[in-house]
Amino acid sequence: MTIGEDGKSQLVTKVSENAELAKLWKKSDWNEYFIIARGNHIQHYINGYQMIDVTDNDPKNRMMDGILALQLHAGGPMVVEFKDLRLKQY
């Protein structure tokens, strides 16, 4: 996906079909996340497979620095655990 200078997003290509990607998620086990954020380009992998590839060309609304946060989405009762966190700066 590319986000233009006007803030509008455009799908360039799909990395895979949603149903195929959903099969990679381990519901009752550890999942491995790998995120590469270099400048305005972000790539997100889960269990070794690319899920997201975004280039943000919107200088008005994008953030080029900030905090690192681990997020829990709203919903019913759930347990979220994190382990082996590593941060590597280039």
N, C-alpha and C positions, 0 to 999 in steps of 0.2 A: 504494500500500500504506500502511496505517496500522499503527503499532505501539502497542498500548494501554498503559495505565498498569501492567498486569499483565505486560508483556513479550511478550504474544502478538501475532503479526502477523495482519492481516486484509487480504485482497485486496479492494480497493474497485472497481477497474476495470483493464482491461488497456490498455496504450498501443498495442499491436499484437500480432499473432501472432509467435511466435518465428521461424518460417521466413521471414517477411517482414523481420523485423529483421536476421536473419543475412545477408540479401542486401546489406545496407548496408555490411558489413564489407569493407574492402579488404585482402586477404591479403598482397599484395606491394607495397603502396604506403603512403603516410602516411594515417593516420586522424586526424580532428580530434575531440578530446574537449572538452566544455564542461560544467563542473560548477558549479551554483549551490547554495551551502549557506548558508542564512539561518536561524539559530536551529536549531530542530528539523526544518526542512523541507529536503530534499535533492532536487535534480533533476539528472539525468545525461543528456547528449546525446552521440551519436556521429554524426559527419558530418551534423549539422543535424537529426537526428531524436531525439525523446525516447525514452530507453530505460528510465529509472527515475524514479519520483516517490514519495518516501517521507516521511511525517510520523511522527516518533518522539515519542510521548507518554509514554514510560517514563522518569521522572525518576531512577530508581535505576540503570539500566544504560546510558543514553545518555551521550555525551560532547558537551558544548557547546563545547569548545575542545580544542586539542591540537596535534600536529605534522602537517605536510603530508608525505606519503610517496609515493613512486612504487614500485609493487609489481610484482614478477615472480612469476608463479605457478610452482609446482613442476612438473616434467615433464622431457621430453627436452631435448637441447641446443637453444638458441634464441638469437636476437639481439633485443634490445630497444633502441630508440633514442628519445630525446626531443628535441624542438626547440621553439623559440619559446614557452617556458613563461612565463605571465603570472599574477600573483596580484593581484586587485583586492579591497580591503577596503571594505565599506560602513559 
